[in-house]
Amino acid sequence: MADLKYYDVVLRPVITEKSMNMMADKKYTFYVNPQATKTQVKDAVEKLFAGTKVVSVNTMNLDGKKRRRGLVEGRTAKQKKAIVTLSADSADIEIFEGL
């Protein structure tokens, strides 16, 4: 387990059509640090966004995509994505307001 502070765990929100539709069910999607565990993601979201109560966290590891430039082949960086489900009485996450 990596020694990560809560502000190092959540990197940025995922802004896609599917993730925006999931917000109606109080599910929010974030890119997180690849070494972060589910409990670290839960604690980070509850500390970063006041009034939130996390019910569950689902994580997935995303492999890098193949990219090619001329004869040189490579891969983009690996990422980790977390879908955070909030309780019904929890406050909404305000960074998604107005999107």
Buried (B, 14 or more C-beta within 10 A) or exposed (E): EEEBEBEBBBBEBBEEEEBEEBBEEBBBBBBBBBEBBBEBBBBBBBBBBEEBBBEEBEBEEEEEEEEEEEEEEEEEEEBBBBBBBBEEEBEBBEBBEEE
